[in-house]
Amino acid sequence: MSKRWTRRPEGSNWGDFGEDDQLGSLNYISSERILEATQSVTEGRSFCLSLPLDYPGGQVLAPHRTPPKLEPTIRKGRPFFNYRFGDETPGCCDGGCDDRVTLSTQYSTQWDSLAHIGYEFDLNGTGEAQLCFYNGYVAERDIIPPAERGDAYVMPLGIEKFAEAAIQTRGVLLDVEHHFGRGLLDLRLEHIKQVLEADQIEVKPGDILCLHTGFADEILKMNKEPDAERVRGMCAAVDGRDQKLLEWLSDMKIAGLASDNYAVERVGLPRTTTQPAFVPLHHHCLFKRGIPLGELWYLTELASWLRARKRRYFLLTAPPLRLPGAVGSPVTPVATV
């Protein structure tokens, strides 16, 4: 029994990895799984699975997230860019550049931490629901804004826990775009199983599933000026209301779920009485199961290379920034084949 809760949500894995666990389904990545993943490397080639971090451009996909702002740091009152050290130390002939960036951690290619989405739940059977997060960490008590944490910024479920785990395992490419095209599609379990069967894919515990829909490739074509109507009417995204799909994700014991689209799931679908969450896939993966979600990964080049060789698996290396207390992080995933 956890010190934070006496009852857990139905279908969750809270407590399965210890009462203070903050890694969730990443615990399924064992040393044996990593060794097996290395067997996917036969040619010694790597693919970058990140968009440029100034994509998608603008604020069409998420109005509360802004593009990165890059600028020089300041040294002795001057911009530290093409800075000549001889100006302050006569005789020096060298110079340098130094910069800083202000960015929304979930603007572009990213991991969600387990503190990204919580849910109101009655942790102790008192009849009073409270906003809480994976493994019963409670809003305002455990999960608090950065300004209230002190200088260290550390809090439970921060993204640095994923970085410390050094995420590396077998990646499994589900080429949804190849089978269904780039038209609008709400992806359900029957679609996933169709891809698995057609491409003879076996999913194992500890795998990270990567859904290629073509969305990020289309975003690149828009040259940082995404069309609001088009981005909401193209490509596949998971229908998070599909309970059979959610149960399948649990049963497979995957370590993570990534996609090349925004949010992995289709945001804004009508809620149902059995699934009232605003983002039901996030609710299931982040809140109940501790399954990290990767969004806006760039998978098209990798998907094309794998399909030409009738391959589906690769070594995936994808740790986030080791930024204490952050609820999301840019990531540059690398596929090695």
Secondary structure, DSSP 8 states (H G I E B T S, - for coil): --SS-SS--TT--TTTT-TT---GGGGG--HHHHHHHHTT-SS--EEE-B--TT-S-TTSS-TT----EEEE-EETTEE-SSEEGGGTSTT---EE--EEEE--TTSSSEEE-TTS--EEE-TTSSS--EEEEGGGEEBTTTB--GGGS-TT---TT-THHHHHHT-EEEEEEE-HHHHHTTB-EEE-HHHHHHHHHHTT----TT-EEEE--SHHHHHHHTTT---HHHHTSBSEEE-TT-HHHHHHHHHHT-SEEEESSSSSB-TT----SS---SSHHHIIIIIII---EEESB--HHHHHHHHHTT--EEEEE------TT-SEEE---EEE-
